[in-house]
């Protein structure tokens, strides 16, 4: 038994070294914890609890295996004063006891006595062991907290371990992360050992938890943002910026992008050649629909972009009341609304406007009277500057042609009805902001409002 005891003492420093490596702890800090714990336990055993730490003469020495220290790796060094009376405490020793180990001891002399922790009472050994392990656990917990707190908001990889009620336990290597039900992507199923990506949403210390509590998320908008930063080089390099993200997990996500340079198409950069870039993100999200929305300072244009994949015929905006009316063809209504209203809800979140969707037929029916149309135009349209009368028919005379469409036509050089009549449907569809569907609707309004007279 003595041999095993000797071996256990001889291997103590190697065990400490291995422990530090396994837990990624600083060796000197661990030695300090062991030193303080042994001193505290010794003071408690010797009745020296009231001894001030600044005046504490007790030391702990660590010796290497190769040093000439009788094979003792850890010893407690206690200075004791030689007295000719009964010792008051553990810092004094009678002259007779002192001479048993120091034959030349004299009264008043202070001698150092070395004791091995293994030779102390079982109580002090147990107390020291408990203090060491508790302090090392606290040290490990604090180091892990600092490491993962610095990674808060970053993307990480892990392996699914097990279910804890509705929460997922994910192995992150050094620690386990928790993904509550509200942070999971609905519909996703995992088996033990499955690899997954998630964002470190929150890291916190809780008194009753032995390790930091790391909350992961796959349902947040930030998770999608990080995926875009990882997959799209232009976003990573800052050439394309993500302005905002609105998400309904497992159903649809809308990402607003803006190019910092005029020669870059932000939507095309995110989609990639033949959709390769966006498809990798779609697969990671379990085939969730993703709409890339180009940002615009013009509220009407921004709302029209945000309501994609629907292509609105017209958008009327009340900037003061933060309300908008989006008018779409009948066949685009379901696309504009989305599953359970998801598309219009996300568009509203992105733009900050309350959006009302109407078909062209509904719009014409509700605002058929001139008075109703006038009230609508005053509410949703900015005042139009008056132009000099040159005998041409102004575009405002066409009923049903909104101020937005009038603005698009004028910016393209079409100033009046006569100029609009001269343009073909194909050329009209090619104008910025028009498109084939809107061009068809404009020509339909034109045909219903203009009386054609054949010259003889």
Buried (B, 14 or more C-beta within 10 A) or exposed (E): EEEEEEEEBEEBBEEBEEEBEEBEBEEEEBBBBBBBBBBBBBBBBBEBEEBEEEEEEBBBBBBEEEEEBEEBBBBBEBEBBBBEEEBEEBBBBBBEBBBEEBEEBEEEBEBEBBBBBEEBEEEBBEBBBEBBEEBBEEBBBEBBBEBBBEBBEEBBEBBBBEEEEEBBBBBBEEBBBBBBEEBBBEEBEBEEEEEBBBBBBBBEEEEEEEBBBBBBBBBBBBBBBBBBEBBBEBBEEEBBBBBBBBBBBBBBBBBBBBBEEEEEEBBBBBBBEEEEBBBBBBEBBBEBBBBBBBBBEBBBBBBBBBBBEBBBBBBBBBEEEEBBBBBBBEEBBEBBBBEEEBBBBBBBBBBEBEBEBBBBEBBBEEBEEEEEBEEBBEBBBEEBEEEEEEEEBBBBEBEBBBBBBBBBBBEBEBBBBEBBEEBEEEEBBBBEBBBEBBBBBBBEBBEEBBEEEEEE
